């Protein structure tokens, strides 16, 4: 299913369970709560394994410095320091920020097998992993913007991600 929509990420308050990055105690909200917290596109991508359109998503060409977290759970997933322009129209990374927050499973939805990437704690569909990326890994994590929330480098501490601030110090 192809979805065409303008992406607007939900802004979470400090009271929302998804705003925390303390994933060891994370409890995924039920479907009804998720439908309230997420936009229709975010829900369909993260919960129904859909894919947003290329080149018409929030982060495909974003060059800001910061980290990307799961829009559902707040799990730290990727860093702008590992992002590159793949030409595919989706945000691409050559490695995860926190590999412990990523799961990889083979799916056979298309003619050939491919590796689906999901968040560990929220089990959100993020995108797919391909072996055609740049060095140093040769990997391309092709990720849906709708599955991500961006935390700019100057807001890492305020959002509870201060442990990643050192990635952006010069």
KABEL-V952685 format. One record per residue. N is the residue number from 1. PHI is phi in whole degrees, 0 to 359 (none if undefined). PSI is psi in whole degrees, 0 to 359 (* if undefined). Layout:
BEGIN
n:N phi:PHI psi:PSI
n:N phi:PHI psi:PSI
END
This chain:
BEGIN
n:1 phi:none psi:132
n:2 phi:254 psi:131
n:3 phi:247 psi:136
n:4 phi:240 psi:121
n:5 phi:197 psi:157
n:6 phi:276 psi:132
n:7 phi:271 psi:130
n:8 phi:224 psi:114
n:9 phi:288 psi:142
n:10 phi:290 psi:134
n:11 phi:265 psi:123
n:12 phi:264 psi:141
n:13 phi:274 psi:172
n:14 phi:294 psi:344
n:15 phi:277 psi:340
n:16 phi:287 psi:136
n:17 phi:295 psi:335
n:18 phi:279 psi:351
n:19 phi:281 psi:345
n:20 phi:276 psi:151
n:21 phi:253 psi:13
n:22 phi:277 psi:81
n:23 phi:282 psi:349
n:24 phi:293 psi:335
n:25 phi:247 psi:15
n:26 phi:290 psi:133
n:27 phi:238 psi:119
n:28 phi:293 psi:131
n:29 phi:296 psi:159
n:30 phi:286 psi:171
n:31 phi:301 psi:321
n:32 phi:297 psi:315
n:33 phi:295 psi:318
n:34 phi:298 psi:321
n:35 phi:297 psi:329
n:36 phi:285 psi:323
n:37 phi:279 psi:333
n:38 phi:249 psi:155
n:39 phi:289 psi:163
n:40 phi:304 psi:321
n:41 phi:293 psi:315
n:42 phi:301 psi:317
n:43 phi:296 psi:312
n:44 phi:295 psi:324
n:45 phi:288 psi:309
n:46 phi:284 psi:327
n:47 phi:255 psi:337
n:48 phi:243 psi:11
n:49 phi:62 psi:29
n:50 phi:281 psi:172
n:51 phi:232 psi:133
n:52 phi:280 psi:163
n:53 phi:292 psi:144
n:54 phi:290 psi:150
n:55 phi:64 psi:1
n:56 phi:233 psi:46
n:57 phi:221 psi:162
n:58 phi:296 psi:321
n:59 phi:251 psi:2
n:60 phi:302 psi:325
n:61 phi:240 psi:18
n:62 phi:287 psi:131
n:63 phi:246 psi:7
n:64 phi:292 psi:154
n:65 phi:269 psi:136
n:66 phi:161 psi:195
n:67 phi:239 psi:161
n:68 phi:245 psi:130
n:69 phi:239 psi:161
n:70 phi:297 psi:128
n:71 phi:295 psi:338
n:72 phi:273 psi:308
n:73 phi:255 psi:339
n:74 phi:85 psi:7
n:75 phi:300 psi:132
n:76 phi:292 psi:127
n:77 phi:240 psi:308
n:78 phi:220 psi:160
n:79 phi:237 psi:148
n:80 phi:297 psi:339
n:81 phi:291 psi:343
n:82 phi:249 psi:8
n:83 phi:271 psi:146
n:84 phi:213 psi:162
n:85 phi:273 psi:109
n:86 phi:268 psi:344
n:87 phi:82 psi:6
n:88 phi:270 psi:341
n:89 phi:95 psi:4
n:90 phi:235 psi:155
n:91 phi:300 psi:135
n:92 phi:231 psi:140
n:93 phi:228 psi:145
n:94 phi:269 psi:353
n:95 phi:196 psi:156
n:96 phi:282 psi:157
n:97 phi:288 psi:314
n:98 phi:233 psi:96
n:99 phi:296 psi:336
n:100 phi:292 psi:343
n:101 phi:264 psi:8
n:102 phi:238 psi:138
n:103 phi:242 psi:151
n:104 phi:231 psi:126
n:105 phi:225 psi:143
n:106 phi:281 psi:132
n:107 phi:239 psi:158
n:108 phi:236 psi:34
n:109 phi:293 psi:322
n:110 phi:267 psi:185
n:111 phi:297 psi:325
n:112 phi:249 psi:153
n:113 phi:291 psi:147
n:114 phi:217 psi:164
n:115 phi:260 psi:115
n:116 phi:278 psi:140
n:117 phi:249 psi:129
n:118 phi:228 psi:158
n:119 phi:280 psi:144
n:120 phi:292 psi:307
n:121 phi:280 psi:319
n:122 phi:270 psi:346
n:123 phi:58 psi:35
n:124 phi:282 psi:137
n:125 phi:289 psi:126
n:126 phi:254 psi:318
n:127 phi:163 psi:217
n:128 phi:222 psi:158
n:129 phi:248 psi:131
n:130 phi:234 psi:157
n:131 phi:258 psi:43
n:132 phi:233 psi:29
n:133 phi:269 psi:180
n:134 phi:280 psi:170
n:135 phi:291 psi:151
n:136 phi:269 psi:353
n:137 phi:257 psi:333
n:138 phi:75 psi:12
n:139 phi:253 psi:153
n:140 phi:229 psi:107
n:141 phi:275 psi:104
n:142 phi:265 psi:108
n:143 phi:241 psi:141
n:144 phi:286 psi:129
n:145 phi:302 psi:325
n:146 phi:297 psi:342
n:147 phi:269 psi:357
n:148 phi:243 psi:152
n:149 phi:239 psi:133
n:150 phi:266 psi:133
n:151 phi:246 psi:108
n:152 phi:297 psi:152
n:153 phi:304 psi:326
n:154 phi:280 psi:357
n:155 phi:244 psi:6
n:156 phi:302 psi:312
n:157 phi:295 psi:314
n:158 phi:298 psi:329
n:159 phi:269 psi:359
n:160 phi:91 psi:20
n:161 phi:239 psi:36
n:162 phi:299 psi:336
n:163 phi:296 psi:346
n:164 phi:259 psi:357
n:165 phi:300 psi:326
n:166 phi:296 psi:341
n:167 phi:296 psi:337
n:168 phi:244 psi:9
n:169 phi:275 psi:139
n:170 phi:248 psi:*
END
